[in-house]
Amino acid sequence: MLRTTTCGALTLQNLGENVTLCGWMQNSRDLGGMTFIDIRDRYGITQLVFNMNDNADLCEGARSLGREFVIKVSGVVVERSNKNKEIPTGEIEIKVTALEVLNAAKLPPFLIEDKTDGGDDLRMKYRYLDLRRNPIRNNMILRHRMAQSVRRYLDGLDFIEVETPVLIKSTPEGARDFVVPSRMNGGEFYALPQSPQTFKQLLMVSGFDRYFQIVKCFRDEDLRADRQPEFTQIDCEMSFIEQEDILNTFEGLIRTLFKEVRDYDLPEVPRMQYADAMRWYGSDKPDTRFDMKFIEMNEVVKGKDFPVFDNAELVIAINAKGCAHYTRKQLDELTDFIKRPQIGATGLIYLRHNEDGSLKSSVDKFYNEEELKKWAETCKTEPGDLVLVMAGGTDKVRKQLSELRLEMGTRLGLRSKDVFAALWVLDFPLLEWDEETERYHAMHHPFTSPKPEDIGMLDTNPGEVRANAYDMVVNGTEIGGGSIRIHDRALQALMFKHLGFSTEEAQKQFGFLMDAFEFGAPPHGGIAFGFDRLCSIFAGLDSIRDVIAFPKNNSGRDVMIDSPSTIDEKQLKELKIRTEP
């Protein structure tokens, strides 16, 4: 080894030792007769001291170093007179006796410090420099620790880690596939897997019983902060189980991760029906760090000649505790917030329950004091509360009020990143109607089993059929989802029929799976966790980019290596591909 120890290891216990360190020059301070340099590696920072009186040439050599030079130094561990309690090595320094420049460096385009002056685009272009910064490196270490914890937990429950293919068959359901041309099979294409779904089901048919994989998946989707074209899943499947077994096993995994990685005691995870989540929160991934449930107001507001309410399918409200003091400017800000195109509401109505007990509403001319008291009773207000009311079509207004509820939670400081609230959401609809294609699509995927008691409605009322499916939500983010699978060919064929597949299409796309079911498929089910999302929540981040070593930008580009890029004409000919100008 070029070094005897690392830059984060030395303390007063090492006084008098001769050591050799290697790392990057963090910064330099020239104090005339003495020069101080901080040397940094993955493990920490150590201060070096050079004395002009002891060795002028060595001190001059230290003064010639630039930021991010890679250096090797030898010297003696001595006690610092000006100690730094903020770092583990802050009580010692190295009195340097030898200095070697291993590699000179250009001046970096941004500061390699915890708080940098580099913007997102610049940091992504020079990602290899960004990864030298403590916050990003610590995210990678956290990700590593989480992956190791996952493996230990699942290995302890007899799960087998199995790799599944990356070059697979394109399927029409779900998101858009990334496709890969086959040179040896001209005109034909592989797809990159959106998930290992069919393969993990085949592993259950193979008798593996318990499978997992920390696996790369690919979806050609529009991107956002928590979405990348390539992402990582903790993918799991179990045989001879029921839904309760899945929930208990993987609630145990999440609670173990919180304890081992964050030293956080996550309580028992509550469960909520999908229908209740939509009714109370307007979302299938509610943030339950705070309450503020929806209150249905139809019975107390309709029939008073106020068209906004009378013509609405649903009138709902939230009680923002302690917000009656909000000014007209603040209420206008909330109205502007919900009128944004992303939300699309037309207006906001309020009721103030003032500290003196009086009630004041933005629709006073339609509702007298007795009627407003019924509002207050329905919303269980107390003096100082503010009721915010919205009206419209049921699905639309629930989504709009959901956004307002989250905004109020943020404004009131109720969404701390150091508090974690997990939730199981159960019994999703099996199918959802698509107006554009005028047919049903699987809400999760085509292999999800319907609730046994609902199977009879597949032919008569398919929209009401519930899935044997479940999602885990943490702090308003879906981190995992799964289902009990169909393991019977006849039921799988019926499912494909309701999804608009002809018998021939189903056989062409998924015949291999239905054929496998005829050779003795066990009852099975599983779940997949979004590993990047989980890591970002543990790290307290809003974006998954900084828990991925080399992420893409919002256009799906890697600006560091300039990818995607064109390929030369020879390759195109070999692949039998012609591009349009």
C-alpha positions as a printed NumPy array, in Angstrom:
array([[  0.   ,   0.   ,   0.   ],
       [  1.163,   3.545,  -0.73 ],
       [ -0.274,   4.648,   2.619],
       [ -0.066,   3.346,   6.162],
       [ -3.456,   4.724,   7.205],
       [ -6.345,   6.855,   5.934],
       [ -7.147,  10.543,   6.338],
       [ -9.951,   9.857,   8.812],
       [ -8.274,   7.482,  11.246],
       [ -5.648,   9.328,  13.31 ],
       [ -6.324,  10.617,  16.849],
       [ -4.334,  11.543,  19.949],
       [ -3.781,   7.807,  20.462],
       [ -1.372,   7.937,  17.486],
       [  0.905,  10.741,  18.775],
       [  4.539,  10.239,  17.784],
       [  3.815,   7.678,  15.069],
       [  5.406,   7.936,  11.634],
       [  2.646,   7.681,   9.037],
       [  2.1  ,   7.989,   5.3  ],
       [ -1.144,   9.411,   3.867],
       [ -2.458,   9.665,   0.302],
       [ -5.295,  11.809,  -0.938],
       [ -6.465,  15.019,  -2.564],
       [ -5.486,  18.515,  -1.462],
       [ -8.658,  20.101,  -0.091],
       [ -7.301,  23.566,   0.67 ],
       [ -4.165,  25.439,   1.751],
       [ -3.415,  28.254,   4.234],
       [ -0.122,  30.119,   4.013],
       [  0.8  ,  31.868,   7.282],
       [  4.252,  33.132,   6.317],
       [  6.655,  30.825,   8.086],
       [  4.192,  27.948,   8.11 ],
       [  1.841,  26.38 ,   5.573],
       [ -1.182,  24.272,   6.506],
       [ -2.834,  21.889,   4.04 ],
       [ -5.92 ,  19.712,   4.42 ],
       [ -5.57 ,  16.325,   2.739],
       [ -8.793,  14.456,   1.983],
       [ -9.751,  10.919,   1.048],
       [-12.973,   8.895,   1.291],
       [-12.508,   8.439,   5.033],
       [-11.962,  12.022,   6.185],
       [ -9.614,  15.023,   6.359],
       [ -6.269,  15.427,   8.124],
       [ -4.346,  18.665,   8.577],
       [ -0.727,  18.762,   7.393],
       [  1.788,  21.311,   8.647],
       [  4.94 ,  22.489,   6.814],
       [  7.478,  24.711,   8.628],
       [  9.796,  26.998,   6.637],
       [ 12.41 ,  26.891,   9.424],
       [ 12.505,  23.088,   9.415],
       [ 12.614,  22.53 ,   5.636],
       [ 12.257,  25.526,   3.312],
       [ 12.26 ,  23.432,   0.119],
       [  9.498,  21.174,   1.425],
       [  7.445,  24.207,   2.484],
       [  7.868,  25.817,  -0.928],
       [  6.772,  22.541,  -2.533],
       [  3.61 ,  22.561,  -0.416],
       [  2.864,  26.157,  -1.447],
       [  2.991,  25.141,  -5.12 ],
       [  0.19 ,  22.61 ,  -4.747],
       [ -3.218,  23.348,  -6.249],
       [ -6.708,  22.221,  -5.32 ],
       [ -7.363,  18.512,  -6.005],
       [ -3.69 ,  17.647,  -6.543],
       [ -3.22 ,  13.968,  -5.626],
       [ -0.417,  13.79 ,  -3.091],
       [  1.476,  11.406,  -0.844],
       [  2.928,  12.681,   2.429],
       [  4.946,  11.146,   5.25 ],
       [  5.471,  12.614,   8.676],
       [  4.941,  12.455,  12.432],
       [  1.589,  12.707,  14.23 ],
       [  1.646,  15.697,  16.6  ],
       [ -0.967,  17.415,  18.748],
       [ -2.71 ,  20.45 ,  17.287],
       [ -2.596,  23.665,  19.253],
       [ -5.786,  24.936,  17.578],
       [ -8.091,  21.934,  17.759],
       [-11.111,  21.348,  15.508],
       [-13.824,  19.447,  17.373],
       [-15.947,  19.186,  14.196],
       [-13.895,  16.348,  12.655],
       [-12.546,  13.069,  14.142],
       [ -8.929,  14.014,  13.319],
       [ -9.269,  17.553,  14.649],
       [ -6.972,  17.106,  17.645],
       [ -3.884,  16.09 ,  15.65 ],
       [ -1.904,  17.132,  12.579],
       [  0.938,  15.643,  10.567],
       [  4.338,  17.361,  10.74 ],
       [  5.372,  16.523,   7.185],
       [  8.865,  15.216,   6.387],
       [  8.283,  14.092,   2.765],
       [  5.916,  15.187,   0.003],
       [  5.277,  13.57 ,  -3.388],
       [  2.877,  14.778,  -6.065],
       [  1.218,  11.658,  -7.487],
       [ -0.847,  13.622, -10.001],
       [ -1.287,  17.329, -10.662],
       [ -4.832,  18.595, -11.277],
       [ -6.536,  21.334, -13.25 ],
       [ -8.547,  23.821, -11.228],
       [-11.939,  22.092, -10.786],
       [-15.001,  23.803, -12.315],
       [-16.706,  24.007,  -8.902],
       [-15.725,  23.746,  -5.261],
       [-15.285,  20.175,  -4.002],
       [-16.886,  20.983,  -0.667],
       [-20.055,  20.036,   1.222],
       [-21.664,  23.298,   0.116],
       [-20.571,  23.796,  -3.458],
       [-20.991,  26.618,  -5.947],
       [-21.741,  24.147,  -8.76 ],
       [-25.25 ,  24.03 , -10.228],
       [-27.004,  20.761, -11.121],
       [-25.985,  20.804, -14.797],
       [-22.325,  21.479, -14.035],
       [-22.186,  18.855, -11.294],
       [-23.727,  16.241, -13.594],
       [-21.25 ,  17.047, -16.385],
       [-18.392,  16.488, -13.931],
       [-20.095,  13.832, -11.864],
       [-16.797,  12.11 , -11.037],
       [-15.814,  15.325,  -9.213],
       [-19.21 ,  15.691,  -7.572],
       [-18.813,  12.183,  -6.157],
       [-15.766,  13.405,  -4.208],
       [-18.031,  15.624,  -2.095],
       [-19.069,  14.247,   1.298],
       [-22.864,  14.57 ,   0.828],
       [-22.857,  12.602,  -2.424],
       [-20.33 ,  10.033,  -1.213],
       [-22.305,   9.55 ,   1.99 ],
       [-25.407,   8.856,  -0.114],
       [-23.499,   6.108,  -1.929],
       [-22.345,   4.647,   1.39 ],
       [-25.927,   4.72 ,   2.687],
       [-27.094,   2.953,  -0.486],
       [-24.413,   0.28 ,   0.014],
       [-25.441,  -0.248,   3.642],
       [-29.095,  -0.586,   2.644],
       [-28.294,  -3.158,  -0.044],
       [-26.249,  -5.219,   2.414],
       [-29.039,  -5.028,   5.006],
       [-31.575,  -6.225,   2.432],
       [-29.406,  -9.184,   1.502],
       [-28.796, -10.179,   5.121],
       [-32.495, -10.017,   5.996],
       [-33.715, -11.992,   2.98 ],
       [-30.894, -14.538,   3.171],
       [-31.911, -15.125,   6.785],
       [-35.405, -16.072,   5.545],
       [-34.082, -18.556,   2.933],
       [-34.551, -16.313,  -0.097],
       [-32.291, -17.155,  -3.047],
       [-30.776, -14.336,  -5.135],
       [-31.198, -15.2  ,  -8.81 ],
       [-30.217, -13.052, -11.809],
       [-32.748, -12.823, -14.623],
       [-32.124, -11.821, -18.272],
       [-31.614,  -8.227, -19.371],
       [-32.385,  -8.892, -23.049],
       [-36.007, -10.031, -23.097],
       [-39.231,  -9.844, -25.122],
       [-41.138,  -6.6  , -25.634],
       [-44.671,  -6.613, -24.198],
       [-47.461,  -4.107, -24.86 ],
       [-48.637,  -3.539, -21.285],
       [-47.174,  -1.012, -18.882],
       [-44.751,   1.77 , -19.787],
       [-42.885,   2.116, -23.074],
       [-40.02 ,  -0.359, -23.553],
       [-36.435,   0.42 , -24.422],
       [-35.652,  -1.853, -27.379],
       [-32.353,  -3.307, -28.591],
       [-31.877,  -4.464, -32.217],
       [-30.566,  -7.969, -32.805],
       [-27.767,  -8.155, -35.392],
       [-28.078, -11.943, -35.708],
       [-31.834, -11.787, -36.148],
       [-32.322,  -8.923, -38.579],
       [-35.492,  -6.888, -38.123],
       [-36.1  ,  -8.299, -34.647],
       [-35.597,  -6.629, -31.301],
       [-34.999,  -7.39 , -27.668],
       [-36.495,  -5.217, -24.934],
       [-34.851,  -4.172, -21.699],
       [-36.948,  -5.365, -18.734],
       [-39.352,  -2.999, -17.026],
       [-39.266,  -5.576, -14.243],
       [-38.382,  -9.29 , -13.984],
       [-42.103, -10.047, -13.492],
       [-42.612, -13.081, -15.718],
       [-39.204, -14.531, -14.869],
       [-39.8  , -14.433, -11.138],
       [-43.148, -16.149, -11.663],
       [-41.387, -18.814, -13.73 ],
       [-38.911, -19.27 , -10.871],
       [-41.889, -20.058,  -8.63 ],
       [-43.088, -22.61 , -11.201],
       [-39.523, -23.982, -11.041],
       [-39.901, -24.596,  -7.319],
       [-37.422, -21.971,  -6.062],
       [-40.017, -21.002,  -3.433],
       [-38.339, -17.738,  -2.326],
       [-36.525, -15.462,  -4.767],
       [-35.068, -11.978,  -4.612],
       [-32.863,  -9.766,  -6.727],
       [-31.553,  -6.197,  -6.478],
       [-32.03 ,  -5.562, -10.148],
       [-31.767,  -2.875, -12.833],
       [-35.03 ,  -2.093, -14.643],
       [-35.743,   0.204, -17.597],
       [-38.745,   2.303, -18.638],
       [-38.87 ,   4.789, -21.496],
       [-40.978,   7.351, -19.623],
       [-41.035,  11.108, -19.212],
       [-38.724,  11.91 , -16.331],
       [-39.051,  13.797, -13.046],
       [-37.251,  14.066,  -9.706],
       [-38.12 ,  10.519,  -8.567],
       [-37.936,   8.829, -11.96 ],
       [-34.984,   7.757, -14.129],
       [-34.932,   5.731, -17.37 ],
       [-32.923,   3.062, -15.546],
       [-33.682,   2.355, -11.917],
       [-33.15 ,  -0.339,  -9.299],
       [-35.709,  -2.581,  -7.628],
       [-35.616,  -4.957,  -4.696],
       [-37.592,  -7.658,  -6.478],
       [-39.071, -10.529,  -4.455],
       [-41.422, -13.495,  -4.902],
       [-42.714, -16.278,  -2.605],
       [-44.664, -19.5  ,  -3.141],
       [-47.407, -21.149,  -1.084],
       [-48.362, -17.894,   0.636],
       [-51.28 , -15.542,   1.09 ],
       [-51.347, -11.753,   1.148],
       [-50.848, -11.66 ,   4.912],
       [-47.54 , -13.536,   4.564],
       [-46.228, -10.981,   2.068],
       [-47.245,  -8.032,   4.248],
       [-45.649,  -9.461,   7.379],
       [-42.414, -10.525,   5.649],
       [-41.743,  -7.233,   3.916],
       [-42.953,  -5.005,   6.698],
       [-40.22 ,  -6.781,   8.618],
       [-37.723,  -5.881,   5.892],
       [-38.615,  -2.178,   5.973],
       [-38.55 ,  -1.984,   9.752],
       [-35.167,  -3.751,   9.774],
       [-33.778,  -1.254,   7.246],
       [-34.943,   1.693,   9.329],
       [-33.368,   0.233,  12.464],
       [-30.047,  -0.885,  10.965],
       [-29.449,   2.061,   8.629],
       [-31.192,   5.01 ,  10.346],
       [-31.412,   3.675,  13.93 ],
       [-35.11 ,   4.572,  13.685],
       [-37.767,   2.45 ,  15.363],
       [-40.527,   2.355,  12.758],
       [-43.772,   1.328,  14.464],
       [-46.095,  -1.374,  13.192],
       [-47.303,  -0.347,   9.751],
       [-51.037,   0.444,   9.628],
       [-53.249,  -0.685,   6.744],
       [-55.755,   1.269,   4.685],
       [-58.164,   0.321,   1.931],
       [-57.586,   2.016,  -1.426],
       [-61.158,   3.335,  -1.353],
       [-60.56 ,   4.941,   2.047],
       [-57.24 ,   6.446,   0.952],
       [-58.989,   8.15 ,  -1.974],
       [-61.936,   9.263,   0.186],
       [-59.84 ,  10.651,   3.044],
       [-56.728,  11.884,   1.23 ],
       [-57.504,  11.937,  -2.52 ],
       [-54.388,   9.845,  -3.149],
       [-53.4  ,   6.193,  -3.222],
       [-50.123,   7.203,  -1.552],
       [-51.189,   9.509,   1.286],
       [-48.686,  11.284,   3.49 ],
       [-49.796,  10.225,   6.962],
       [-47.174,  12.164,   8.91 ],
       [-50.077,  14.53 ,   9.591],
       [-53.858,  14.095,   9.731],
       [-55.973,  16.756,   7.946],
       [-58.357,  14.196,   6.407],
       [-60.948,  15.251,   3.85 ],
       [-64.408,  16.145,   5.161],
       [-67.369,  15.588,   2.846],
       [-69.665,  18.634,   2.892],
       [-72.479,  17.838,   0.431],
       [-75.165,  17.466,   3.102],
       [-74.489,  20.848,   4.738],
       [-73.729,  23.065,   1.726],
       [-76.068,  22.03 ,  -1.077],
       [-79.488,  23.581,  -1.742],
       [-78.615,  27.173,  -0.81 ],
       [-78.638,  28.583,  -4.373],
       [-74.853,  28.677,  -4.548],
       [-74.191,  27.201,  -8.023],
       [-70.547,  26.228,  -7.34 ],
       [-71.73 ,  23.783,  -4.664],
       [-75.158,  22.874,  -6.088],
       [-73.686,  21.851,  -9.451],
       [-70.757,  19.927,  -7.98 ],
       [-70.657,  16.169,  -7.691],
       [-68.631,  16.45 ,  -4.496],
       [-67.851,  19.255,  -2.033],
       [-64.964,  18.476,   0.322],
       [-62.892,  20.386,   2.869],
       [-59.827,  20.213,   5.084],
       [-59.436,  21.782,   8.522],
       [-56.131,  23.673,   8.713],
       [-55.689,  23.85 ,  12.472],
       [-54.608,  27.229,  13.825],
       [-54.688,  29.011,  10.467],
       [-57.633,  31.391,  10.959],
       [-55.107,  34.249,  11.136],
       [-54.203,  33.773,   7.452],
       [-54.286,  37.122,   5.646],
       [-56.023,  37.854,   2.364],
       [-52.588,  37.71 ,   0.695],
       [-51.942,  34.223,   2.089],
       [-55.385,  33.002,   0.988],
       [-54.784,  34.456,  -2.485],
       [-51.466,  32.551,  -2.614],
       [-53.315,  29.305,  -1.852],
       [-55.897,  30.091,  -4.546],
       [-53.135,  30.781,  -7.074],
       [-51.475,  27.509,  -6.042],
       [-54.505,  25.365,  -6.852],
       [-55.172,  27.29 , -10.09 ],
       [-51.787,  26.259, -11.499],
       [-52.158,  24.191, -14.691],
       [-50.721,  21.119, -12.945],
       [-53.674,  21.194, -10.506],
       [-56.348,  22.932, -12.569],
       [-58.829,  24.077,  -9.906],
       [-61.01 ,  27.127, -10.539],
       [-61.251,  28.52 ,  -7.019],
       [-61.055,  28.099,  -3.272],
       [-63.652,  28.835,  -0.572],
       [-62.806,  29.296,   3.093],
       [-64.386,  29.483,   6.532],
       [-62.569,  31.214,   9.387],
       [-63.372,  30.136,  12.94 ],
       [-61.997,  33.226,  14.633],
       [-60.402,  33.251,  18.083],
       [-63.457,  35.097,  19.461],
       [-65.705,  32.264,  18.248],
       [-67.191,  34.164,  15.295],
       [-67.391,  32.6  ,  11.839],
       [-66.421,  34.336,   8.616],
       [-66.698,  32.796,   5.132],
       [-65.892,  33.91 ,   1.6  ],
       [-69.497,  32.981,   0.676],
       [-71.3  ,  34.781,   3.508],
       [-73.979,  36.12 ,   1.198],
       [-75.207,  32.582,   0.471],
       [-74.931,  31.136,   4.009],
       [-76.149,  32.644,   7.278],
       [-74.498,  32.193,  10.66 ],
       [-76.552,  29.127,  11.616],
       [-75.601,  27.428,   8.359],
       [-71.934,  28.272,   8.841],
       [-72.137,  26.74 ,  12.319],
       [-73.134,  23.468,  10.632],
       [-69.999,  23.762,   8.493],
       [-67.916,  24.243,  11.624],
       [-69.589,  21.307,  13.398],
       [-69.079,  19.041,  10.399],
       [-65.394,  20.014,  10.248],
       [-64.977,  19.822,  14.048],
       [-63.338,  23.254,  14.147],
       [-62.083,  25.1  ,  17.183],
       [-61.413,  28.831,  17.543],
       [-58.358,  29.65 ,  15.405],
       [-59.031,  27.04 ,  12.673],
       [-59.373,  27.633,   8.942],
       [-61.565,  25.437,   6.727],
       [-60.589,  25.258,   3.049],
       [-63.326,  24.011,   0.703],
       [-63.246,  22.815,  -2.906],
       [-65.976,  21.484,  -5.212],
       [-66.201,  19.615,  -8.509],
       [-66.24 ,  16.149, -10.048],
       [-65.384,  13.488,  -7.476],
       [-62.094,  12.172,  -8.863],
       [-60.847,  15.555, -10.011],
       [-61.619,  17.521,  -6.851],
       [-60.107,  14.843,  -4.627],
       [-56.816,  15.064,  -6.526],
       [-56.909,  18.871,  -6.342],
       [-57.573,  18.956,  -2.608],
       [-54.842,  16.354,  -2.117],
       [-52.314,  18.814,  -3.557],
       [-53.631,  21.603,  -1.332],
       [-53.464,  19.345,   1.733],
       [-49.781,  18.579,   1.019],
       [-49.06 ,  22.28 ,   0.515],
       [-50.662,  23.107,   3.858],
       [-48.709,  20.288,   5.521],
       [-45.49 ,  21.804,   4.157],
       [-46.437,  25.35 ,   5.218],
       [-47.289,  24.177,   8.723],
       [-44.045,  22.222,   9.136],
       [-45.834,  18.883,   9.354],
       [-43.661,  17.041,   6.796],
       [-40.306,  16.742,   8.544],
       [-37.806,  14.524,   6.729],
       [-36.677,  13.153,  10.078],
       [-40.15 ,  11.715,  10.802],
       [-41.319,   8.603,   8.959],
       [-44.865,   7.347,   8.503],
       [-45.348,   4.068,   6.645],
       [-48.644,   2.68 ,   5.388],
       [-49.948,  -0.362,   3.54 ],
       [-52.611,   0.507,   0.947],
       [-54.7  ,  -2.556,   0.055],
       [-57.387,  -3.732,  -2.379],
       [-56.737,  -1.583,  -5.426],
       [-59.093,  -1.807,  -8.398],
       [-57.951,  -4.607, -10.695],
       [-58.71 ,  -2.658, -13.878],
       [-58.961,   0.988, -14.888],
       [-60.8  ,   2.342, -17.928],
       [-58.793,   4.243, -20.526],
       [-60.886,   6.802, -22.419],
       [-58.344,   7.107, -25.217],
       [-58.168,   3.399, -26.103],
       [-61.717,   2.702, -24.878],
       [-60.726,  -0.414, -23.016],
       [-59.635,  -1.558, -19.605],
       [-55.97 ,  -1.631, -18.591],
       [-54.438,  -3.442, -15.633],
       [-53.897,  -0.984, -12.791],
       [-50.768,  -2.904, -11.769],
       [-50.009,  -5.555, -14.413],
       [-51.871,  -8.373, -16.217],
       [-50.687, -11.082, -13.813],
       [-52.343,  -9.627, -10.699],
       [-54.972, -11.899,  -9.175],
       [-58.467, -10.545,  -8.549],
       [-59.988, -10.996,  -5.117],
       [-61.544, -14.489,  -5.23 ],
       [-64.931, -13.149,  -4.158],
       [-64.875, -10.6  ,  -7.03 ],
       [-64.011, -12.935,  -9.919],
       [-67.698, -13.317, -10.836],
       [-67.879,  -9.567, -11.607],
       [-65.2  ,  -9.755, -14.318],
       [-67.923, -10.402, -16.894],
       [-70.657,  -8.216, -15.398],
       [-68.927,  -5.259, -13.717],
       [-65.161,  -5.363, -14.363],
       [-64.533,  -1.838, -13.048],
       [-65.627,  -2.901,  -9.552],
       [-63.327,  -5.92 ,  -9.309],
       [-60.686,  -5.509,  -6.611],
       [-57.131,  -6.743,  -7.006],
       [-55.287,  -8.884,  -4.523],
       [-52.707,  -6.075,  -4.548],
       [-50.901,  -3.903,  -2.031],
       [-48.568,  -0.899,  -1.993],
       [-46.285,   0.318,   0.743],
       [-46.152,   4.098,   1.145],
       [-43.631,   6.079,   3.211],
       [-44.137,   9.828,   3.733],
       [-46.456,  10.132,   0.755],
       [-44.18 ,   8.237,  -1.65 ],
       [-44.95 ,   4.792,  -3.003],
       [-41.823,   2.773,  -2.26 ],
       [-43.105,  -0.677,  -3.133],
       [-45.977,  -2.619,  -4.567],
       [-47.001,  -6.119,  -5.428],
       [-49.781,  -8.638,  -5.573],
       [-50.842, -12.222,  -5.291],
       [-50.392, -13.568,  -8.833],
       [-52.651, -15.547, -11.097],
       [-51.305, -19.111, -11.226],
       [-54.067, -20.749, -13.258],
       [-54.093, -20.714, -17.07 ],
       [-57.873, -20.345, -17.38 ],
       [-58.009, -17.316, -15.075],
       [-55.001, -15.757, -16.798],
       [-56.693, -16.222, -20.175],
       [-59.857, -14.565, -18.791],
       [-57.755, -11.642, -17.56 ],
       [-56.158, -11.198, -20.995],
       [-59.615, -11.26 , -22.565],
       [-60.788,  -8.363, -20.381],
       [-57.639,  -6.45 , -21.248],
       [-58.549,  -6.639, -24.932],
       [-56.116,  -9.376, -26.004],
       [-57.275, -11.861, -28.592],
       [-56.44 , -15.501, -27.885],
       [-53.74 , -15.324, -30.555],
       [-52.232, -12.115, -29.151],
       [-52.149, -13.512, -25.626],
       [-50.454, -16.679, -26.844],
       [-47.892, -14.739, -28.879],
       [-46.979, -12.393, -26.035],
       [-47.324, -14.59 , -22.959],
       [-47.783, -18.143, -24.21 ],
       [-44.585, -19.237, -22.471],
       [-46.038, -18.241, -19.094],
       [-49.481, -19.768, -19.63 ],
       [-47.858, -22.946, -20.913],
       [-45.76 , -23.078, -17.741],
       [-48.91 , -22.837, -15.61 ],
       [-50.026, -26.183, -17.076],
       [-47.046, -27.939, -15.539],
       [-47.992, -27.306, -11.926],
       [-47.736, -23.675, -10.814],
       [-47.892, -23.046,  -7.044],
       [-49.94 , -20.2  ,  -5.569],
       [-47.466, -17.324,  -5.365],
       [-47.092, -13.586,  -4.9  ],
       [-44.489, -10.944,  -4.412],
       [-43.482,  -7.345,  -4.196],
       [-40.936,  -4.943,  -5.668],
       [-39.491,  -1.95 ,  -3.828],
       [-38.101,   1.082,  -5.614],
       [-34.591,   0.955,  -4.186],
       [-33.589,   4.426,  -5.434],
       [-36.704,   6.017,  -3.903],
       [-36.146,   4.174,  -0.653],
       [-32.544,   5.391,  -0.502],
       [-33.581,   8.988,  -1.228],
       [-36.123,   8.903,   1.627],
       [-33.496,   7.529,   4.024],
       [-31.091,  10.271,   2.876],
       [-33.731,  12.999,   3.279],
       [-33.666,  13.951,  -0.416],
       [-36.458,  14.984,  -2.785],
       [-34.704,  13.575,  -5.863],
       [-33.322,  10.103,  -6.521],
       [-30.449,  11.495,  -8.614],
       [-28.101,  11.997,  -5.698],
       [-28.416,   8.38 ,  -4.551],
       [-27.433,   7.156,  -8.049],
       [-23.736,   7.274,  -8.899],
       [-24.184,   8.347, -12.536],
       [-27.752,   9.59 , -13.126],
       [-29.455,  10.987, -16.238],
       [-30.932,  14.48 , -16.511],
       [-34.603,  15.299, -17.187],
       [-34.082,  14.65 , -20.892],
       [-32.726,  11.174, -20.21 ],
       [-29.197,  12.263, -21.121],
       [-25.923,  11.45 , -19.42 ],
       [-24.203,  14.795, -20.008],
       [-20.931,  13.468, -18.606],
       [-20.41 ,  10.858, -21.357],
       [-22.775,  12.558, -23.867],
       [-25.224,   9.702, -24.176],
       [-27.422,   8.817, -26.028],
       [-25.423,   9.515, -29.174],
       [-25.501,   8.63 , -32.841],
       [-23.782,   5.485, -34.134],
       [-21.885,   5.169, -37.36 ],
       [-23.348,   3.994, -40.652],
       [-21.533,   0.655, -40.516],
       [-23.254,  -0.3  , -37.276],
       [-26.641,   0.761, -38.636],
       [-26.151,  -1.453, -41.703],
       [-25.121,  -4.429, -39.56 ],
       [-28.276,  -3.971, -37.511],
       [-30.422,  -3.43 , -40.63 ],
       [-31.637,  -0.083, -39.28 ],
       [-32.352,   2.989, -41.348],
       [-32.835,   6.371, -39.639],
       [-35.078,   9.12 , -40.934],
       [-33.568,  12.633, -41.233]])
